[in-house]
Amino acid sequence: MRRWLIVAFAVVLLGAVGLYVAAGRVVGSDLARTQLEQQLSARLGQPVRIGALSANLFPEIAVDLREVSIGNPESLRLGRIKVLTGFRALFADTIDVREVVVSDGRPTASGQAFAFDLEASVLGDRLDVKSLTAKGPTTKIEGKGTMTSIANLEGAFEMTSDLLDLNELIAIGSALAPSSKSSAARAGAASPMHFVVKTSAPRVRFGTYEFKDLSTTIDAAPSRVMLDNLALGLFGGTFKGRLDADTHGAIPLVRLTGAIAGLDVADLMKHSGAAGGITGRLSGTVSFAASGSDGGALLRTAKGTIAAVVSDGSMPKLDLVRTVVLAFGKPSGTGGGSGTQFSRLGGTFALAGGTLRSEDLSLRSPDFDTDGRGSLAIGSGAVDARADVVLSKELTDQAGTDLRRYAQQDGRVVVPATVTGTLGQPRIFVDVAAAARRAFSNEIKRRATDFIGGLFKKKKGGGS
């Protein structure tokens, strides 16, 4: 019995060795490599070249592919692909792919520095991704999902990242998306590439800015990446909207639309290089278009509009009240009002060349109201504003007697003023002469009205 067991073990061992040799000769042959290149090229719709191929028998029959390149010219290189197949692959005319493990995948045509690893199972034209990891210089994305069509590169995924760099994300989408020309050349492919990726990240970086609590659905197609239902926290507030990136050229074109709420203006101005000029909370709607691959370039090229309101803020360096009141005589009281506090500062702004401009700039405060126009250079904080300053009735009482008598609107002094310089070091000019001329004109109109009214009264009395 012992002898037969030894013989049986030897037979099994020789069979296993023979099977392993068969696997190496059949699955690892040039014929198998050519067959697999043809199958992968047919599925992807792009040329696939395999540098080297080897076979393993245990624990399952597998084919190891080395230095696999995709595209003509080459757009993607995969350091290693491990393909798990079945026993019939040893003798069949085609190779049955059951599971794929990709290591060290890198784009080549784009020049972007990132790599990815993939573990997935294959069923016909379907790829179920058990795990996917994409790594850039800063970003590491992990996720899973399903590619519903390998041939058309269509699928849906869920991704998470501890720190997501939006510039790198746009670059990854641009690199993985086939160009418009190559996509158009693939006859019969109704949708050459389309991925929908639900993404979340507690930290987000965009150029030199860092935000938090990102959630969005990324819709990626050839030469286009869209971040829909985009929500994130920034500068102590929130943004909700959408970002579209056109990536067909060397420089991405980006459009951002949405609503902002509760942004800390002091923090925003600090990051923009104009700290200390204004405080408050910013809310409104934005619509911008820009080109560039970093935050600085996007800011320089951004064009668009923002309808914004800053609430419950101050301008510490802008003592407008004191300047206006002292221009008409020393205040009669001990205090001249806050001078820098406001309840509302808003308008519709046009952004171009890094400068915001508004033709309907308004400010409301306890001591005065203003309506006018102005501009603000975001990077330097340079300001150029012209407005009518309407003093409160309390401050009007502290002005000169003649101006109180000739006040233009409801017993309130109206004074033209200009503000130049920067938010940190503003220069204020109060046009007292213009105010006096306006008051004189108002007095002439008032006396003319009184005179005409008196004539009508006399005429009416004489006819009675």
C-alpha positions in Angstrom: 0.0 0.0 0.0 2.8 2.3 0.9 4.5 1.7 -2.4 1.3 2.5 -4.3 0.9 5.7 -2.4 4.4 6.7 -3.3 3.7 5.9 -7.0 0.4 7.8 -6.9 2.1 10.8 -5.3 4.8 10.7 -8.0 2.2 10.5 -10.7 0.3 13.6 -9.3 3.6 15.4 -9.0 4.7 14.6 -12.5 1.2 15.6 -13.7 1.4 18.9 -11.9 4.9 19.5 -13.3 3.6 18.6 -16.8 0.6 20.8 -16.4 2.8 23.7 -15.2 5.1 23.2 -18.2 2.0 23.1 -20.5 0.8 26.3 -18.9 4.2 27.9 -19.4 4.4 26.8 -23.0 0.8 27.4 -24.0 -0.4 30.4 -21.9 3.1 31.9 -21.8 3.8 31.5 -25.5 4.1 34.3 -28.2 0.8 33.0 -29.6 -0.9 33.6 -26.3 0.6 37.0 -26.1 -0.6 37.9 -29.6 -4.1 36.6 -28.8 -4.3 38.6 -25.6 -3.1 41.7 -27.4 -5.8 41.3 -30.0 -8.5 40.7 -27.4 -7.5 43.7 -25.3 -7.2 45.9 -28.4 -10.7 44.9 -29.5 -12.2 45.6 -26.1 -10.5 49.0 -25.6 -10.7 50.2 -29.2 -7.1 51.2 -29.1 -3.8 49.3 -29.9 -2.4 47.3 -27.0 1.2 46.0 -26.9 2.5 43.6 -24.3 6.3 43.7 -23.6 6.5 40.3 -21.9 4.2 37.5 -20.8 4.7 34.6 -18.3 2.3 32.0 -16.8 1.7 30.6 -13.3 -0.2 27.5 -12.4 -0.8 27.8 -8.6 -3.0 28.7 -6.9 -4.8 29.5 -10.1 -3.8 29.6 -13.7 -2.6 33.2 -14.2 -0.8 35.2 -16.9 1.6 38.0 -15.9 1.9 40.8 -18.4 4.8 43.3 -18.1 5.2 46.7 -19.7 1.8 46.9 -21.3 1.3 50.1 -23.5 -2.1 51.4 -24.8 -2.7 53.8 -27.6 -1.0 54.9 -30.8 0.8 57.1 -29.9 1.2 55.6 -26.5 -1.1 57.3 -23.9 -1.0 54.8 -21.0 1.6 52.4 -19.7 0.9 49.6 -17.2 3.9 48.2 -15.3 2.2 44.9 -14.5 -1.1 43.2 -15.2 -1.9 39.9 -13.6 -4.7 38.1 -15.5 -6.4 35.1 -13.8 -7.8 32.7 -16.3 -9.3 29.2 -16.3 -8.0 25.7 -17.1 -9.5 25.7 -20.6 -7.2 28.5 -21.5 -4.4 25.9 -21.8 -6.1 24.4 -24.8 -8.7 26.9 -26.1 -8.2 29.2 -29.1 -9.0 32.3 -27.0 -8.0 33.2 -23.5 -10.8 33.6 -20.9 -10.1 36.6 -18.7 -11.7 36.2 -15.2 -9.8 38.6 -13.0 -7.3 41.5 -13.6 -4.8 43.1 -11.2 -3.1 46.2 -12.5 0.0 47.6 -10.8 1.9 50.9 -11.5 -0.3 52.2 -14.3 0.9 55.6 -15.6 -0.2 58.0 -18.4 2.5 58.9 -20.8 1.2 61.3 -23.4 0.0 63.8 -20.8 3.2 63.9 -18.8 1.2 64.0 -15.5 2.9 62.5 -12.5 0.5 60.0 -11.1 0.0 56.2 -11.0 -2.8 53.8 -10.2 -3.4 50.2 -9.1 -6.5 48.2 -9.9 -8.0 44.9 -8.9 -11.1 43.8 -10.8 -13.0 40.8 -12.2 -14.2 40.5 -15.8 -17.5 39.2 -17.1 -17.8 39.7 -20.8 -17.7 43.5 -21.5 -18.2 44.2 -17.8 -15.5 45.0 -15.3 -16.3 44.9 -11.6 -13.6 46.9 -9.8 -13.0 45.6 -6.3 -10.4 48.3 -5.5 -8.8 51.2 -7.3 -6.1 53.5 -6.1 -4.8 56.6 -8.0 -1.8 58.5 -6.6 -0.6 61.9 -7.6 2.1 64.1 -5.9 -0.5 65.1 -3.3 -3.7 63.2 -4.0 -4.4 59.6 -3.1 -7.9 58.4 -4.3 -9.3 55.1 -3.3 -12.5 53.6 -4.5 -14.6 50.9 -6.2 -17.3 50.5 -8.8 -18.3 49.0 -12.1 -17.2 49.6 -15.7 -20.4 48.6 -17.4 -18.7 48.6 -20.8 -15.0 48.0 -21.2 -15.1 48.7 -25.0 -16.8 52.1 -24.5 -15.0 52.9 -21.3 -18.3 53.6 -19.4 -18.8 53.1 -15.7 -19.8 54.4 -12.3 -17.6 54.6 -9.2 -17.4 55.8 -5.6 -14.2 57.4 -4.5 -12.8 58.9 -1.2 -9.6 60.8 -0.5 -8.1 62.3 2.7 -6.6 65.2 0.7 -7.9 65.9 -2.8 -6.0 68.3 -5.1 -8.5 69.6 -7.7 -5.7 70.6 -10.1 -4.4 67.0 -10.0 -7.9 65.7 -10.3 -8.5 67.7 -13.5 -5.1 66.5 -14.8 -6.0 62.9 -14.1 -9.3 63.2 -15.9 -7.6 64.9 -18.8 -4.9 62.2 -19.0 -7.3 59.2 -18.8 -9.7 60.7 -21.3 -8.9 59.9 -25.0 -8.5 62.9 -27.2 -11.5 64.1 -29.3 -9.7 63.1 -32.5 -9.0 59.5 -31.4 -12.5 59.2 -30.0 -14.1 60.4 -33.3 -12.0 57.8 -35.2 -13.5 54.9 -33.3 -16.4 54.1 -35.5 -19.4 52.4 -33.8 -18.6 53.7 -30.3 -21.6 55.8 -29.3 -19.9 56.9 -26.1 -16.1 56.6 -26.3 -15.6 57.4 -22.7 -18.0 58.3 -19.8 -17.3 57.9 -16.1 -19.5 59.1 -13.3 -17.7 59.2 -9.9 -19.3 60.1 -6.6 -16.5 61.7 -4.5 -16.0 62.9 -1.0 -13.0 64.3 0.8 -12.5 66.1 4.2 -9.7 68.2 2.8 -9.5 69.8 -0.6 -6.7 71.8 -2.2 -7.0 74.2 -5.2 -3.7 75.9 -6.0 -2.6 77.7 -2.8 -6.1 77.5 -1.2 -7.3 74.7 1.0 -10.9 73.9 1.7 -12.8 71.2 3.6 -15.8 68.8 3.4 -16.0 68.2 -0.3 -18.8 66.2 -1.8 -19.5 66.1 -5.6 -20.4 63.8 -8.5 -17.7 63.9 -11.2 -18.8 63.4 -14.7 -15.8 62.7 -17.0 -15.9 62.4 -20.8 -13.4 63.0 -23.5 -11.9 66.5 -23.1 -14.4 67.4 -20.3 -14.6 67.0 -16.6 -17.7 68.3 -14.7 -18.1 68.5 -10.9 -21.8 68.5 -10.4 -23.7 69.0 -7.0 -20.4 70.5 -5.8 -20.4 71.4 -2.1 -17.5 72.4 0.1 -16.5 74.5 3.0 -14.2 77.5 2.5 -13.1 80.6 4.4 -15.5 79.7 7.2 -18.5 79.5 4.9 -19.9 77.3 2.1 -20.1 77.0 -1.6 -22.7 75.0 -3.5 -22.7 74.8 -7.3 -20.9 73.3 -10.3 -17.5 73.3 -11.9 -16.9 72.5 -15.6 -13.4 72.0 -17.0 -12.7 71.8 -20.7 -9.4 69.8 -20.9 -9.0 69.4 -24.7 -6.2 71.9 -24.8 -2.9 72.2 -23.0 -4.4 74.7 -20.5 -7.7 73.7 -18.9 -10.7 76.1 -19.3 -12.7 76.2 -16.1 -16.2 77.6 -15.4 -17.6 77.9 -11.9 -21.2 78.7 -11.1 -23.0 78.6 -7.8 -23.8 80.3 -4.5 -21.6 81.2 -1.5 -22.8 81.8 2.0 -21.2 83.0 5.2 -17.6 83.5 3.9 -15.2 85.2 6.4 -14.2 88.3 4.4 -11.1 89.0 6.5 -9.8 85.4 5.9 -10.6 85.7 2.2 -8.8 89.0 1.8 -5.8 87.6 3.7 -5.4 84.8 1.3 -5.9 87.2 -1.6 -3.0 89.4 -0.3 -5.0 92.4 1.0 -5.4 91.6 4.7 -6.8 94.0 7.3 -9.0 96.2 5.1 -12.5 94.8 5.7 -14.4 92.3 7.8 -17.8 90.7 7.7 -19.6 87.7 6.2 -20.0 87.4 2.4 -22.9 85.7 0.6 -24.1 85.8 -3.0 -24.0 84.1 -6.4 -21.0 83.7 -8.6 -20.4 82.9 -12.3 -16.8 82.8 -13.4 -14.8 81.5 -16.3 -11.0 81.2 -16.3 -8.0 79.3 -17.9 -5.1 77.8 -16.1 -3.7 74.9 -14.1 -3.2 76.6 -10.8 -5.0 79.0 -8.5 -2.8 82.0 -9.4 -3.4 81.6 -13.1 -7.1 81.1 -12.7 -7.4 84.3 -10.6 -5.4 86.3 -13.2 -7.6 85.1 -16.1 -11.0 84.9 -14.3 -13.9 86.8 -15.9 -17.5 86.8 -14.7 -20.0 88.3 -12.3 -20.8 88.1 -8.6 -23.9 89.5 -6.9 -22.6 89.8 -3.3 -23.5 91.2 0.1 -21.1 91.6 3.0 -23.1 91.7 6.3 -22.3 93.0 9.8 -18.7 94.1 9.0 -16.3 96.9 9.4 -13.6 98.8 7.5 -11.1 99.6 10.3 -9.0 102.0 8.3 -11.8 103.9 6.6 -12.9 106.6 9.0 -15.4 108.2 6.6 -17.8 109.6 9.2 -15.1 111.6 11.0 -13.8 113.0 7.7 -17.2 114.1 6.6 -18.3 115.7 9.9 -15.0 117.5 10.4 -15.2 118.9 6.8 -18.2 121.0 7.9 -17.1 122.0 11.4 -16.2 120.4 14.7 -18.7 117.9 16.0 -20.9 119.3 18.8 -20.9 116.1 20.6 -18.2 114.0 22.1 -18.7 111.1 19.7 -19.0 111.0 15.9 -20.4 107.6 15.5 -18.6 104.3 14.7 -17.4 105.5 11.3 -16.3 102.0 10.2 -19.2 99.7 11.1 -21.8 98.7 8.5 -24.8 96.4 8.4 -24.7 95.8 4.6 -22.2 96.4 1.8 -23.2 95.0 -1.6 -23.6 95.3 -5.3 -23.3 93.5 -8.6 -19.6 93.1 -9.5 -17.9 92.3 -12.8 -14.5 90.5 -12.5 -11.8 90.9 -15.1 -8.0 91.1 -14.8 -8.1 90.5 -11.1 -10.3 93.5 -10.4 -13.9 93.7 -9.2 -16.0 96.6 -10.5 -19.5 97.7 -9.5 -21.9 100.4 -10.8 -24.4 99.8 -8.0 -22.2 99.8 -4.9 -24.2 100.5 -1.7 -23.4 100.7 2.0 -25.7 100.9 4.9 -24.5 101.8 8.4 -25.9 103.4 11.6 -24.2 106.7 10.8 -24.4 107.1 7.1 -25.5 105.4 3.8 -23.7 105.5 0.5 -24.7 104.8 -3.1 -22.2 104.9 -6.0 -19.7 102.9 -7.9 -16.2 101.5 -7.3 -13.5 99.0 -8.1 -11.3 96.8 -6.0 -8.0 95.0 -7.1 -8.2 91.6 -5.4 -4.4 91.0 -5.2 -3.3 94.5 -3.9 -6.5 95.8 -2.3 -6.3 99.0 -4.4 -9.7 100.8 -4.2 -11.3 103.5 -6.3 -14.8 104.4 -5.2 -17.1 107.4 -5.7 -20.4 107.8 -3.9 -22.9 110.1 -2.3 -22.6 109.9 1.5 -25.9 110.5 3.2 -25.4 111.3 6.9 -27.8 110.1 9.5 -30.1 112.7 11.1 -28.0 112.4 14.3 -24.8 113.3 12.5 -26.5 115.9 10.4 -27.3 117.7 13.6 -23.6 117.9 14.3 -22.9 119.6 10.9 -23.0 123.3 10.2 -26.2 125.3 10.6 -26.4 126.2 6.9 -26.0 122.6 5.8 -28.6 121.5 8.2 -31.0 124.1 6.8 -30.2 123.3 3.2 -30.1 119.5 3.6 -31.2 117.7 0.4 -33.1 114.6 1.5 -35.4 114.4 4.5 -33.3 116.6 6.7 -30.1 114.6 6.0 -26.8 116.0 4.6 -25.7 114.5 1.3 -22.0 114.8 0.5 -20.0 113.6 -2.6 -16.9 111.6 -1.5 -14.2 109.6 -3.2 -12.0 106.8 -1.7 -8.7 105.9 -3.3 -5.5 104.1 -2.1 -5.9 100.7 -0.6 -8.3 99.1 1.9 -5.4 99.0 4.3 -4.4 102.7 3.7 -7.4 104.5 2.2 -7.4 108.2 1.2 -10.7 110.0 1.5 -11.7 113.2 -0.2 -15.0 115.0 0.7 -16.2 117.5 -1.9 -17.6 120.2 0.4 -18.0 122.7 -2.4 -20.2 120.3 -4.4 -22.3 119.8 -1.3 -22.6 123.5 -0.8 -23.6 124.0 -4.4 -26.2 121.3 -4.1 -27.5 122.9 -0.9 -27.7 126.3 -2.6 -29.5 124.9 -5.5 -31.9 123.2 -3.2 -32.5 126.4 -1.3 -33.3 128.3 -4.6 -35.7 125.6 -5.6 -37.3 125.8 -2.1 -37.7 129.6 -2.2 -39.1 129.4 -5.7 -41.6 126.8 -4.6 -42.6 128.9 -1.6 -42.9 132.1 -3.8 -45.1 130.4 -6.3 -47.2 128.8 -3.6 -47.6 132.3 -2.0 -48.8 133.8 -5.3 -51.5 131.1 -5.6 -52.6 131.8 -2.1 -53.0 135.5 -2.8 -54.8 134.9 -6.0 -57.2 132.6 -4.3 -57.8 135.1 -1.4 -58.4 138.0 -3.8 -61.1 136.2 -5.7 -63.1 135.3 -2.6 
